[in-house]
Amino acid sequence: MTATLPSETEAVIVPRRGGRRVRPPRRPGLLKFGYWWWALPGILMVLAIHYVATTVGGFFAFTNWTGIGEFDFVGFDNFRKILADPTKIAALGNTLFLAFGSVILSNVAGLGIAIGLNRVMKTRYILRTLFFMPVVLSPLATSYIWKFIFQFDGPVNILLRSVGLGELARPWLADPTWAIWTVLIVVVWQNTGFAMVIYMAGLASVPVEIEEAAAIDGANLWQRFWHITLPSIRPAIAIATTLGLVNGLRIFDQIMALTGGGPANATATLATEMYKQAFSLGNFGYGAALAVLLTVIILFFAVVQQRVGRGRNAED
Amino acid sequence: MFRYTKLSAVREVGFWIAALLYLAPFYFLISMSLKGDQEVVSSSPLALPTAPSLDNFATVLTATGNSNVIVGLVNSVIITAGSIVLMVLVGSLTGYVIARSTRRWSRGVYYLFLIAIVLPTQLGTVPLYIGARSLGLTGTSWGMILLYSGMLMPLAIFLYAGFFRGLGTEYEEAAAIDGASRTQIFFRIVLPLMSPATGTVAILAGLIVWNDFFTSLIFLGGSKSQTLPVAMYYYIGSLVSQWNQIFAIVIISMIPILAFYLFAQKRFIQGFAGGLKG
């Protein structure tokens, strides 16, 4: 079980190398499985909606098209404009901050809950259902609840005032320094259950005998976690962090519901800026350039993350 | 070795307290949605409603125009269901051929889908919008079903291919010997055996489509086919701090998915954990 798990989990992002899988013997001509053209609709849809659209989008990033009429080639002008604009650099910083912050916090919290709920707990399945609940709800809908919680006369400030910390009370989402942290809390709250479920599945594959043997040999809780649990759940860590990072970099819904990018662009991300430029202001070319930047960043981190994960597996 | 001790009981109670704190936002959600307009302003947000009423839900459900919640709900159901059907049909056929084919091209196509899973949709959004607009597909349910299915197709095909690879060829061989045609083999034998895969695809993809806001805002915003999240966004945009109404509409948008989740929570969680592992 443990021997096959890494390769199975890896397969989400890493293409399988040829020849690793032993195919069942076939007698050509005697037995056929479907027709090759059954795959055509699927291939065409993916080609059109993913590859052609992305390529055309990449093309428009080098133009000044406004969405209608003529356009000119402007070379790398759009990208130069992005790099010269402090608000876009700040949006890039916010995107990375929210992506990495949410991945780290929700994975630590998710792993903690998963380990806590592992094994002996009697009500672990009910607790798992409760902690997972925010994951299935729409980010837009849950963000509105948090907007209320963090507003100036909302529950957070009432609690602060009631324990005598009234001077800390502030309009959290309208505060240029604190707004981004508030968004981070909401994102972490929503993603923790997802990380927890991946880790619970990973922990189920940790052999209990080894852990018991280590405990008998005198290994303490931390040693058992560091030397037995953690190495066994590496594939789960790779999956949870990669998916969390890719989704974190695209963050859009929560920002739109909580702050709309404000106050004064303090919580704008690449996705919200791209939406604003391409669809609100009609700068299709410039918006496409922002999208290219976002795509490159996402692919870069997906590949890096995968390299790191694979390097660790090779060591084993 | 790992037995239920007093410490475990303490830990269990601790986790329940943590879980209740974790879900505290839902207390505010429900309590505020039952308050009247006066009480929202006058009472503490922490207090329970003195005279709970469902008036807010009635107000929200009778809204018209851009923020018509009922129309949004119906559109969301149609678009989600349509996307799932198309994804299961096209995805299972493609995944089957790719998993069973020994030809070299099938491996190349498999990589094509794998890369598409990670490829972000943002960059393609602008050209897709222009393309859909020139074909007259923006603002229509059909266009949206096609778009969502295409966007999530790599995931569906990847999941199906993984499941098909784990299925031996014995059933197909037996059916072929009994004289079944290839189409019969697939639709009467292979696809019914794949119901766990179909369940996973339906849950994962259905959830993404149902909750999606970005794509439907761009393609359907302002049209009569707009989905629930977009209708909710416009409705809430027109309200100023009327939290009782805002929360009523938020609850309405959550009920279908929450009911489904609590009813089939095991499948949901397995779908997320198992589906992602292939």
Interface residues (C-beta under 8 A of the other chain):
Chain A: L5 E8 T9 A11 V12 I13 P15 G18 R21 R23 P24 R26 L31 K32 F33 G34 Y35 W36 W38 A39 P41 G42 I43 M45 V46 L47 A48 I49 H50 Y51 V52 A53 T54 V56 G57 G58 F60 G67 I113 G116 L117 R119 V120 M121 K122 T123 L127 R128 T129 L130 F131 F132 M133 V135 V136 L137 S138 P139 L140 A141 T142 Y144 I145 W146 F148 I149 Q151 D153 G154 P155 I158 W189 F194 V197 I198 M200 A201 V208 E212 A215 I239 L243 V246 L249 R250 F252 D253 M256 A257 A271 M274 Y275 A278 F279 F284 G287 A288 A291 V292 L294 T295 I298 L299 A302
Chain B: M1 F2 R3 Y4 S8 R11 E12 F15 W16 A18 A19 Y22 L23 P25 F26 F28 L29 M32 S44 P45 L46 V90 G91 L93 T94 G95 Y96 V97 I98 R100 S101 T102 R103 S106 R107 V109 Y110 Y111 L112 F113 L114 A116 I117 V118 L119 P120 Q122 L123 G124 T125 V126 P127 L128 Y129 I130 G131 L146 L147 S149 G150 M151 M153 P154 I157 F158 G162 R165 G168 T169 E172 E173 A176 R182 I185 F186 L207 W210 N211 F213 F214 I218 P229 M232 Y233 I236 S241 W243 I246 F247 V250 S253 M254 I257 L258 Y261 L262 Q265 F268 I269 F272 A273 G274 L276 K277 G278
